């Protein structure tokens, strides 16, 4: 392992220094919970009897207290393709726990909404808020104090961050994630995107579009593009929180079952090792690994929100400057859609996470000494293999198996990671450049202001945007309406760019891990709802978005203008139930989170 890159070393030291007080308080909390907190042995007879009343074959073992009991927290539903395979996991996990000398119970379920279903719909306004609900639901599940360890069944966008936040608040317990894997490749993502764009131009019918979408999203498993869900899987391996090479093994295969079995055996074993307390495993080094893994693979911009929230749950404070500094020195070594044409199955076949981790640690761009759920982090350069019916791990490839998908650090696809901080008189924002053509890194154009996506699309259809334009969609921040993704705009803006216009998006909302070639300055803070500069923009102001210089600015005297009034608070679809969470949310740089304020 090479010496750490000086920027990575400096950012890590900065996080540790910045977090000294909160981290000490957090570690004190989990020490107190470990030493004196509520546990199964302290439950009254009535409490305990309720806890094992329905445990059937495990009843006597749980009653005796002689074996560790693992709490299963599941995000199963059979509407969400990535989580449909989890339906039968609990019964299998109980058997695997018994094999290892323990027991297991389903502690609780958490909501698992699908951004793919709610994109462009009112339900998307609940998406980011669901992360905090998932964290609270997990806390409720674990509050029964019946468990000596936890396994977490979750994959997708807000689900992994929510589970992770809660597991950290129960950081005195060992915990680990068990993935279920991506669906097999269907219609290539690039072909799907082309049909979407033709439909936006009126050149493809709804039936043709639906046919393309259903050929792409076609079976149980995670969607195969490199969006937030698969970025979650990447950073869990970069942090050593799920088994090596387990992220992108397809569901329903013998090796997937064997990995799940091994994970549950490990979960039982870890209850006997105080060093495996989850809150001790996640520290500044593992958070930095998550960031550099994100940058090196061109992962989802949503993690510029999720990782700060996750870090705060562990008493760690990170900001967008940390992302920016690391981005300039972390090369882009993966080309996965939307950053390339390949999907995650091709990424896995080309060397996957074993190759990425080997390259980053070898170049000093990831900490090789982090604590993990099992063994040294060097084991995460290995891949799972089956020898007959026996699972093992063998050293992963040291060279890429497909140079169009994975590249070594020495000859990357780009010299830097492509997630950058923008700052100026419009505030602070994030832009992802890894899929943007070089000649589109800097856009200056008159702004056209909107308050929702549908108005943008209506203006496009009316021919009002057929020019150089910066589209501003405001009042999309966490306090305004829950900070929905604006991925519905991607085909429309892509068409304008393809017509030769210089186009960009600025918003206090989110785009998606699936967004691509159009420059998008997103997560803008202060948000418009808080009377931020975005609320003072007017149609026709000249705006500059420049990823090369890190600037987002308007040519107007914004401070002299009154802010635009926010639209009415959203209601319907239960959105009114989340009003307190919206009002209590931090800004996007602090995680857009209503918890731990």
C-alpha positions as CSV (number, residue, x, y, z in Angstrom):
1,X,0.0,0.0,0.0
2,X,1.3,3.4,-1.0
3,X,1.5,6.3,1.4
4,X,-1.7,8.3,1.6
5,X,-2.2,11.0,-1.0
6,X,-1.5,14.3,0.9
7,X,-4.9,15.8,0.0
8,X,-6.7,12.7,1.3
9,X,-4.6,12.8,4.4
10,X,-5.3,16.5,4.9
11,X,-9.1,16.1,4.4
12,X,-9.2,13.2,6.8
13,X,-7.3,15.2,9.4
14,X,-9.6,18.2,8.9
15,X,-12.7,16.1,9.4
16,X,-11.2,14.6,12.6
17,X,-10.3,18.0,14.0
18,X,-13.7,19.5,13.0
19,X,-15.6,16.6,14.5
20,X,-13.6,16.3,17.8
21,X,-16.4,17.3,20.1
22,X,-19.4,15.6,18.4
23,X,-17.4,12.4,17.8
24,X,-16.3,12.2,21.4
25,X,-19.9,12.7,22.5
26,X,-21.0,9.9,20.1
27,X,-18.4,7.4,21.3
28,X,-19.4,8.2,24.9
29,X,-23.1,7.5,23.9
30,X,-22.3,4.1,22.5
31,X,-20.0,3.2,25.4
32,X,-22.8,4.0,27.8
33,X,-25.3,2.0,25.8
34,X,-22.9,-0.9,25.7
35,X,-22.2,-0.8,29.4
36,X,-25.5,0.2,31.0
37,X,-28.1,0.4,28.2
38,X,-31.3,-1.7,27.9
39,X,-30.6,-5.3,26.8
40,X,-32.4,-8.6,26.7
41,X,-31.0,-9.7,30.1
42,X,-32.5,-6.7,31.8
43,X,-36.0,-7.2,30.5
44,X,-38.7,-8.2,32.9
45,X,-40.3,-11.6,32.5
46,X,-43.3,-10.0,31.0
47,X,-41.2,-8.0,28.5
48,X,-39.2,-11.1,27.6
49,X,-42.2,-13.4,27.2
50,X,-43.8,-11.0,24.8
51,X,-40.5,-10.9,22.8
52,X,-40.3,-14.7,22.2
53,X,-44.0,-15.6,22.3
54,X,-44.2,-16.3,18.6
55,X,-40.6,-17.5,18.1
56,X,-41.7,-21.2,17.5
57,X,-38.6,-23.4,17.1
58,X,-36.3,-20.6,18.5
59,X,-38.5,-20.0,21.6
60,X,-36.5,-22.0,24.1
61,X,-33.2,-20.7,22.9
62,X,-34.3,-17.1,23.1
63,X,-35.8,-17.6,26.5
64,X,-32.6,-19.1,27.9
65,X,-30.4,-16.2,26.8
66,X,-27.7,-18.6,25.9
67,X,-27.3,-17.6,22.3
68,X,-27.1,-14.3,20.4
69,X,-30.3,-13.1,18.9
70,X,-30.0,-11.2,15.6
71,X,-32.6,-8.5,14.7
72,X,-33.5,-8.5,11.0
73,X,-34.6,-5.1,9.7
74,X,-36.1,-5.5,6.3
75,X,-37.1,-3.1,3.5
76,X,-39.0,-5.9,1.7
77,X,-41.8,-5.1,-0.6
78,X,-42.7,-6.7,-3.9
79,X,-43.4,-3.5,-5.8
80,X,-39.7,-2.4,-5.6
81,X,-37.7,-4.7,-7.9
82,X,-34.5,-4.4,-5.8
83,X,-36.3,-5.5,-2.6
84,X,-38.6,-8.1,-4.0
85,X,-35.9,-10.9,-3.5
86,X,-35.9,-10.1,0.3
87,X,-39.4,-11.7,0.7
88,X,-38.0,-15.1,1.6
89,X,-34.8,-13.9,3.3
90,X,-36.1,-14.0,6.9
91,X,-36.8,-17.7,7.0
92,X,-33.5,-18.5,5.4
93,X,-31.7,-16.2,7.7
94,X,-33.2,-17.9,10.7
95,X,-31.9,-21.2,9.5
96,X,-28.4,-19.7,8.9
97,X,-28.4,-18.1,12.4
98,X,-29.1,-21.5,14.0
99,X,-26.2,-23.0,12.0
100,X,-24.0,-20.5,13.6
101,X,-25.3,-21.0,17.1
102,X,-27.7,-18.1,17.2
103,X,-31.3,-17.1,16.6
104,X,-32.9,-14.4,14.5
105,X,-36.2,-12.5,14.5
106,X,-37.6,-9.9,12.2
107,X,-37.3,-6.8,14.3
108,X,-39.3,-4.6,11.9
109,X,-39.9,-3.5,8.4
110,X,-39.2,0.0,7.0
111,X,-40.8,1.8,4.1
112,X,-39.1,1.4,0.7
113,X,-40.5,3.8,-1.9
114,X,-39.2,3.7,-5.4
115,X,-37.9,6.9,-7.0
116,X,-38.4,5.2,-10.4
117,X,-42.1,5.0,-9.8
118,X,-42.5,8.5,-8.3
119,X,-40.1,10.4,-10.7
120,X,-42.0,13.5,-11.9
121,X,-45.0,12.7,-9.7
122,X,-46.2,14.4,-6.5
123,X,-45.1,11.3,-4.5
124,X,-41.4,12.2,-5.2
125,X,-41.8,15.0,-2.6
126,X,-41.8,12.2,0.0
127,X,-38.7,10.5,-1.3
128,X,-36.0,12.2,0.7
129,X,-38.2,12.5,3.7
130,X,-38.6,8.8,3.6
131,X,-34.9,8.4,4.5
132,X,-35.6,10.0,7.9
133,X,-38.7,7.9,8.4
134,X,-36.6,4.7,7.6
135,X,-34.1,5.8,10.2
136,X,-36.8,6.3,12.8
137,X,-38.6,3.1,11.9
138,X,-35.3,1.2,12.3
139,X,-34.9,2.8,15.7
140,X,-38.4,1.6,16.7
141,X,-37.6,-1.9,15.5
142,X,-34.4,-2.1,17.6
143,X,-35.9,-0.3,20.7
144,X,-37.2,-3.6,22.0
145,X,-33.7,-4.5,23.2
146,X,-34.2,-8.2,22.2
147,X,-31.1,-8.3,20.0
148,X,-27.4,-8.6,20.3
149,X,-26.8,-7.8,16.7
150,X,-28.5,-6.5,13.5
151,X,-28.6,-7.4,9.8
152,X,-30.0,-4.8,7.5
153,X,-31.8,-5.7,4.3
154,X,-31.9,-2.7,2.1
155,X,-30.4,-1.5,-1.2
156,X,-32.0,1.5,-2.8
157,X,-31.9,5.2,-2.8
158,X,-33.0,6.5,0.6
159,X,-33.2,3.1,2.2
160,X,-29.5,2.3,2.8
161,X,-28.8,5.8,4.2
162,X,-31.8,5.6,6.5
163,X,-30.8,2.1,7.8
164,X,-27.2,3.3,8.2
165,X,-28.2,6.4,10.2
166,X,-30.2,4.2,12.6
167,X,-27.6,1.5,12.9
168,X,-25.1,4.2,13.9
169,X,-27.5,5.4,16.7
170,X,-27.5,1.8,18.0
171,X,-23.7,1.8,17.4
172,X,-23.0,-0.3,20.4
173,X,-24.4,-3.3,18.5
174,X,-22.7,-5.1,15.6
175,X,-24.5,-4.7,12.3
176,X,-24.0,-5.5,8.7
177,X,-25.8,-5.1,5.4
178,X,-26.9,-8.0,3.2
179,X,-27.6,-7.1,-0.5
180,X,-29.7,-9.0,-2.9
181,X,-28.0,-7.9,-6.2
182,X,-28.9,-6.4,-9.5
183,X,-31.3,-7.8,-12.2
184,X,-29.7,-9.2,-15.2
185,X,-29.1,-6.8,-18.1
186,X,-32.0,-5.9,-20.3
187,X,-32.4,-3.2,-22.9
188,X,-29.2,-1.2,-22.8
189,X,-29.6,2.0,-20.8
190,X,-28.3,4.1,-23.6
191,X,-31.1,2.8,-25.9
192,X,-33.7,3.4,-23.2
193,X,-32.5,7.0,-22.9
194,X,-32.7,7.5,-26.6
195,X,-36.3,6.4,-26.7
196,X,-37.1,8.7,-23.8
197,X,-35.6,11.6,-25.7
198,X,-37.5,10.7,-28.9
199,X,-40.7,10.6,-26.8
200,X,-40.0,14.0,-25.4
201,X,-39.7,15.3,-28.9
202,X,-43.0,13.7,-29.9
203,X,-41.2,11.1,-32.2
204,X,-42.1,8.0,-30.1
205,X,-45.5,6.8,-28.8
206,X,-46.3,6.1,-25.2
207,X,-46.6,2.4,-26.1
208,X,-43.1,2.5,-27.6
209,X,-41.7,4.2,-24.5
210,X,-43.4,1.8,-22.1
211,X,-42.1,-1.1,-24.1
212,X,-38.5,0.2,-23.8
213,X,-38.8,1.0,-20.1
214,X,-40.2,-2.5,-19.4
215,X,-37.4,-4.1,-21.3
216,X,-34.9,-2.2,-19.2
217,X,-36.6,-2.7,-15.8
218,X,-37.7,-6.3,-16.3
219,X,-37.2,-8.6,-13.3
220,X,-36.4,-8.8,-9.6
221,X,-33.1,-7.0,-8.6
222,X,-31.6,-3.6,-8.5
223,X,-31.9,-1.4,-11.7
224,X,-28.7,-1.8,-13.7
225,X,-27.8,1.8,-14.3
226,X,-25.3,3.4,-11.9
227,X,-27.7,5.5,-9.9
228,X,-28.1,6.1,-6.2
229,X,-29.0,2.5,-5.4
230,X,-25.9,1.0,-6.9
231,X,-23.8,3.9,-5.5
232,X,-25.1,2.8,-2.1
233,X,-23.7,-0.7,-2.8
234,X,-20.4,0.8,-3.9
235,X,-19.8,2.8,-0.7
236,X,-20.9,0.0,1.6
237,X,-18.0,-2.0,0.2
238,X,-15.7,1.0,0.4
239,X,-16.6,1.2,4.1
240,X,-16.3,-2.5,4.7
241,X,-19.9,-2.8,5.9
242,X,-21.0,-5.7,3.6
243,X,-19.1,-8.7,2.5
244,X,-16.4,-8.3,-0.2
245,X,-17.7,-8.6,-3.8
246,X,-21.3,-9.1,-2.6
247,X,-22.9,-6.0,-4.1
248,X,-23.4,-7.0,-7.7
249,X,-24.0,-10.7,-7.7
250,X,-27.4,-11.4,-9.4
251,X,-30.4,-12.6,-7.3
252,X,-31.5,-16.2,-7.4
253,X,-28.1,-17.7,-8.0
254,X,-26.3,-20.3,-5.8
255,X,-23.5,-17.9,-5.0
256,X,-26.0,-15.2,-3.9
257,X,-27.5,-17.7,-1.4
258,X,-24.1,-18.7,-0.2
259,X,-23.1,-15.1,0.4
260,X,-26.3,-14.4,2.3
261,X,-25.6,-17.5,4.5
262,X,-22.0,-16.4,5.1
263,X,-23.2,-12.9,6.1
264,X,-25.6,-14.3,8.7
265,X,-22.9,-16.6,10.1
266,X,-20.7,-13.5,10.4
267,X,-23.4,-11.5,12.1
268,X,-23.7,-14.1,14.8
269,X,-20.0,-14.3,15.3
270,X,-19.6,-10.6,15.5
271,X,-21.9,-10.4,18.6
272,X,-19.0,-12.1,20.5
273,X,-16.5,-9.4,19.5
274,X,-16.8,-6.0,21.2
275,X,-14.5,-4.5,18.5
276,X,-17.3,-5.1,16.0
277,X,-19.6,-2.5,17.6
278,X,-20.9,-0.7,14.5
279,X,-20.2,2.8,15.7
280,X,-16.5,1.9,16.1
281,X,-16.3,0.6,12.5
282,X,-17.6,3.9,10.9
283,X,-15.1,6.7,11.4
284,X,-13.6,9.5,9.5
285,X,-11.4,7.2,7.4
286,X,-14.3,5.0,6.2
287,X,-16.4,8.1,5.4
288,X,-13.5,9.5,3.3
289,X,-13.3,6.1,1.6
290,X,-17.0,6.4,0.7
291,X,-16.4,9.8,-0.9
292,X,-13.4,8.8,-2.9
293,X,-15.2,5.6,-4.1
294,X,-18.1,7.8,-5.2
295,X,-15.8,10.1,-7.1
296,X,-13.7,7.4,-8.7
297,X,-16.8,5.6,-10.0
298,X,-18.9,8.6,-11.1
299,X,-21.5,7.8,-8.5
300,X,-24.8,9.6,-7.6
301,X,-24.9,13.3,-6.6
302,X,-27.5,12.3,-4.0
303,X,-24.6,11.2,-1.8
304,X,-23.5,14.8,-1.5
305,X,-26.6,14.9,0.8
306,X,-26.7,11.4,2.2
307,X,-23.1,11.1,3.3
308,X,-23.1,14.3,5.4
309,X,-26.3,13.0,7.1
310,X,-24.7,9.5,7.7
311,X,-21.5,11.1,9.0
312,X,-23.5,13.3,11.5
313,X,-25.2,10.2,12.9
314,X,-21.6,9.0,13.8
315,X,-20.6,12.3,15.3
316,X,-18.6,13.3,12.2
317,X,-19.0,16.6,10.3
318,X,-18.2,16.7,6.6
319,X,-19.0,19.4,4.0
320,X,-19.0,19.9,0.2
321,X,-15.5,21.4,0.4
322,X,-14.3,17.9,1.4
323,X,-15.9,16.4,-1.6
324,X,-14.5,19.1,-3.9
325,X,-10.9,18.8,-2.6
326,X,-11.0,15.0,-3.0
327,X,-12.6,15.3,-6.4
328,X,-9.7,17.2,-7.8
329,X,-7.2,14.4,-6.9
330,X,-9.4,11.3,-7.4
331,X,-9.3,10.1,-11.0
332,X,-12.5,8.7,-12.7
333,X,-11.8,5.0,-13.3
334,X,-15.3,3.7,-14.1
335,X,-17.5,4.3,-17.2
336,X,-20.9,3.1,-16.2
337,X,-24.2,4.5,-17.4
338,X,-25.0,7.4,-17.3
339,X,-21.3,8.2,-17.3
340,X,-20.7,5.5,-20.0
341,X,-22.6,2.9,-21.9
342,X,-22.0,-0.1,-19.6
343,X,-24.3,-1.2,-16.8
344,X,-23.4,-2.6,-13.3
345,X,-23.3,-6.2,-14.5
346,X,-20.6,-5.2,-17.0
347,X,-18.9,-3.2,-14.3
348,X,-18.9,-6.3,-12.0
349,X,-17.6,-8.5,-14.8
350,X,-14.8,-6.0,-15.6
351,X,-13.4,-6.3,-12.1
352,X,-16.0,-4.4,-10.1
353,X,-15.4,-3.3,-6.5
354,X,-12.4,-5.5,-6.0
355,X,-10.5,-3.7,-8.8
356,X,-11.7,-0.3,-7.7
357,X,-10.6,-0.8,-4.1
358,X,-7.3,-2.3,-5.1
359,X,-6.6,0.6,-7.4
360,X,-7.6,3.3,-4.9
361,X,-5.8,1.8,-1.9
362,X,-2.8,1.1,-4.0
363,X,-2.6,4.8,-5.1
364,X,-3.1,6.1,-1.6
365,X,-6.6,7.4,-2.5
366,X,-8.4,5.3,0.1
367,X,-7.6,4.3,3.6
368,X,-6.4,0.7,3.6
369,X,-6.5,0.4,7.4
370,X,-10.2,0.9,8.1
371,X,-12.0,-1.4,10.5
372,X,-14.5,-3.7,8.8
373,X,-17.2,-6.2,9.6
374,X,-14.7,-9.0,8.9
375,X,-10.9,-9.0,8.7
376,X,-8.6,-6.5,7.2
377,X,-9.8,-4.2,4.4
378,X,-7.3,-5.9,2.1
379,X,-9.8,-8.7,1.9
380,X,-12.1,-6.3,0.0
381,X,-9.9,-6.8,-3.1
382,X,-11.1,-10.4,-3.2
383,X,-14.1,-11.8,-5.0
384,X,-16.5,-14.6,-3.9
385,X,-16.3,-17.9,-5.8
386,X,-18.0,-21.3,-5.5
387,X,-16.0,-24.5,-5.3
388,X,-18.8,-27.0,-5.7
389,X,-21.1,-26.0,-2.9
390,X,-18.5,-24.3,-0.9
391,X,-18.1,-20.5,-0.9
392,X,-14.7,-18.9,-0.8
393,X,-12.9,-15.7,-1.7
394,X,-10.0,-15.4,-4.2
395,X,-7.9,-12.4,-5.1
396,X,-9.6,-10.2,-7.6
397,X,-8.2,-9.1,-10.9
398,X,-5.2,-6.8,-10.9
399,X,-5.9,-5.6,-14.4
400,X,-9.2,-4.5,-15.9
401,X,-11.2,-7.1,-17.7
402,X,-12.8,-4.5,-20.0
403,X,-10.9,-1.3,-20.6
404,X,-14.0,0.4,-21.8
405,X,-15.6,0.0,-18.4
406,X,-12.8,0.1,-15.8
407,X,-9.4,1.8,-16.0
408,X,-6.4,1.8,-13.7
409,X,-5.6,4.9,-11.7
410,X,-2.5,5.4,-13.9
411,X,-4.6,5.8,-17.1
412,X,-8.1,6.9,-16.0
413,X,-11.0,8.1,-18.1
414,X,-10.6,11.5,-16.5
415,X,-8.0,13.0,-14.2
416,X,-10.5,13.9,-11.5
417,X,-13.7,12.7,-10.1
418,X,-16.1,15.2,-11.5
419,X,-18.2,16.3,-8.5
420,X,-17.5,19.9,-7.8
421,X,-18.5,22.7,-5.5
422,X,-19.9,25.8,-7.0
423,X,-20.0,29.1,-5.1
424,X,-20.9,32.7,-5.8
425,X,-23.6,35.3,-5.3
426,X,-26.3,32.6,-5.9
427,X,-25.0,30.5,-3.0
428,X,-23.3,27.1,-2.9
429,X,-24.2,24.1,-5.1
430,X,-22.9,20.8,-6.4
431,X,-22.4,19.9,-10.1
432,X,-21.4,16.5,-11.5
433,X,-19.3,16.7,-14.6
434,X,-18.3,13.1,-15.2
435,X,-21.0,12.7,-18.0
436,X,-20.9,16.3,-19.3
437,X,-19.0,17.1,-22.5
438,X,-15.9,19.2,-21.8
439,X,-17.3,22.1,-23.9
440,X,-20.3,22.3,-21.6
441,X,-18.5,22.8,-18.4
442,X,-19.1,26.6,-18.5
443,X,-22.5,28.0,-19.5
444,X,-23.5,31.7,-19.5
445,X,-27.0,32.4,-20.6
446,X,-30.2,34.3,-19.6
447,X,-32.2,32.6,-17.0
448,X,-35.9,31.4,-17.2
449,X,-37.5,30.8,-13.8
450,X,-40.0,28.1,-12.9
451,X,-41.5,26.7,-9.8
452,X,-42.1,23.1,-10.9
453,X,-41.0,20.6,-13.6
454,X,-44.3,20.6,-15.5
455,X,-44.0,24.3,-16.2
456,X,-40.6,23.7,-17.8
457,X,-42.0,21.0,-20.0
458,X,-45.0,23.1,-21.0
459,X,-42.7,26.0,-21.9
460,X,-40.5,23.7,-24.0
461,X,-43.5,22.4,-25.9
462,X,-44.6,26.0,-26.5
463,X,-41.2,26.7,-28.1
464,X,-40.2,29.2,-25.4
465,X,-36.9,27.5,-24.5
466,X,-35.6,26.9,-28.0
467,X,-32.5,29.0,-27.4
468,X,-29.5,29.3,-25.1
469,X,-31.0,29.2,-21.6
470,X,-30.4,28.5,-18.0
471,X,-33.5,26.9,-16.5
472,X,-34.0,27.8,-12.8
473,X,-36.4,25.6,-10.9
474,X,-36.8,27.0,-7.4
475,X,-38.7,26.2,-4.2
476,X,-37.6,22.6,-4.6
477,X,-35.4,22.5,-1.4
478,X,-36.0,20.4,1.7
479,X,-38.0,23.0,3.6
480,X,-40.2,23.9,0.6
481,X,-41.4,20.5,-0.6
482,X,-39.0,17.8,0.6
483,X,-36.4,18.3,-2.1
484,X,-37.7,16.0,-4.9
485,X,-35.5,14.8,-7.8
486,X,-36.1,16.6,-11.1
487,X,-35.1,13.8,-13.3
488,X,-38.2,14.3,-15.4
489,X,-36.4,17.2,-17.0
490,X,-33.5,15.2,-18.3
491,X,-34.9,14.3,-21.7
492,X,-36.3,17.8,-22.3
493,X,-33.0,19.6,-21.4
494,X,-31.1,17.0,-23.3
495,X,-33.1,17.7,-26.5
496,X,-32.3,21.5,-26.2
497,X,-28.6,20.7,-25.8
498,X,-28.7,18.4,-28.8
499,X,-30.2,21.2,-30.9
500,X,-26.9,23.1,-30.3
501,X,-28.2,25.4,-27.5
502,X,-26.1,26.1,-24.5
503,X,-28.3,24.9,-21.7
504,X,-27.9,24.3,-17.9
505,X,-30.2,23.7,-14.9
506,X,-29.9,25.5,-11.5
507,X,-32.1,24.3,-8.7
508,X,-32.4,24.0,-4.9
509,X,-33.8,20.6,-5.6
510,X,-32.1,17.3,-6.6
511,X,-31.3,15.6,-9.8
512,X,-30.6,11.9,-9.8
513,X,-27.8,9.4,-10.0
514,X,-29.4,8.6,-13.4
515,X,-28.9,12.1,-14.8
516,X,-26.3,12.7,-17.4
517,X,-25.1,15.1,-20.0
518,X,-26.7,18.4,-19.2
519,X,-24.9,20.7,-16.7
520,X,-27.0,20.8,-13.5
521,X,-26.1,23.0,-10.5
522,X,-28.1,21.3,-7.8
523,X,-28.8,21.3,-4.1
524,X,-28.3,25.1,-4.2
525,X,-28.2,26.7,-0.7
526,X,-29.6,28.8,0.9
527,X,-32.7,27.4,-0.7
528,X,-35.4,29.8,-2.2
529,X,-37.8,28.9,0.6
530,X,-35.4,30.4,3.1
531,X,-35.2,33.7,1.0
532,X,-31.9,32.5,-0.5
533,X,-30.5,34.4,-3.6
534,X,-32.3,32.0,-5.9
535,X,-35.6,33.5,-4.7
536,X,-34.4,36.9,-6.0
537,X,-33.6,35.9,-9.5
538,X,-35.7,37.3,-12.3
539,X,-36.3,36.1,-15.9
540,X,-33.6,37.4,-18.2
541,X,-30.8,37.8,-15.6
542,X,-27.6,36.5,-17.0
543,X,-26.3,33.6,-15.0
544,X,-23.0,31.7,-15.2
545,X,-22.5,28.1,-14.2
546,X,-18.8,27.2,-14.5
547,X,-17.6,23.8,-13.3
548,X,-14.0,24.7,-14.2
549,X,-13.7,27.8,-12.0
550,X,-16.3,26.6,-9.4
551,X,-18.6,29.6,-10.0
552,X,-22.4,30.0,-9.9
553,X,-23.4,33.7,-10.2
554,X,-25.8,36.2,-11.6
555,X,-25.1,39.6,-13.0
556,X,-27.8,41.2,-10.9
557,X,-27.8,43.0,-7.6
558,X,-29.7,40.3,-5.9
559,X,-29.4,41.7,-2.4
560,X,-31.5,44.8,-3.4
561,X,-34.5,42.7,-4.5
562,X,-37.3,41.3,-2.3
563,X,-37.5,37.5,-2.4
564,X,-40.3,35.8,-4.4
565,X,-43.0,34.5,-2.1
566,X,-42.9,30.7,-1.7
567,X,-45.8,28.7,-3.1
568,X,-48.4,27.2,-0.7
569,X,-47.3,24.2,1.4
570,X,-47.9,21.0,-0.5
571,X,-50.7,18.7,0.5
572,X,-52.4,15.6,-0.8
573,X,-50.7,12.2,-0.9
574,X,-50.1,12.6,2.8
575,X,-47.6,15.4,2.2
576,X,-49.2,17.5,4.9
577,X,-48.1,14.8,7.5
578,X,-44.5,15.6,6.8
579,X,-44.7,19.4,7.4
580,X,-42.8,19.3,10.7
581,X,-40.0,17.3,9.1
582,X,-39.7,19.8,6.3
583,X,-39.7,22.8,8.7
584,X,-37.0,21.1,10.9
585,X,-34.7,20.1,8.0
586,X,-31.1,21.2,7.8
587,X,-29.8,22.6,4.5
588,X,-28.5,20.2,1.8
589,X,-24.9,20.6,2.7
590,X,-25.6,19.4,6.2
591,X,-27.6,16.4,4.9
592,X,-31.1,17.9,4.4
593,X,-32.1,16.0,7.5
594,X,-34.7,16.6,10.2
595,X,-32.9,14.3,12.6
596,X,-30.0,15.2,15.0
597,X,-30.5,18.9,14.3
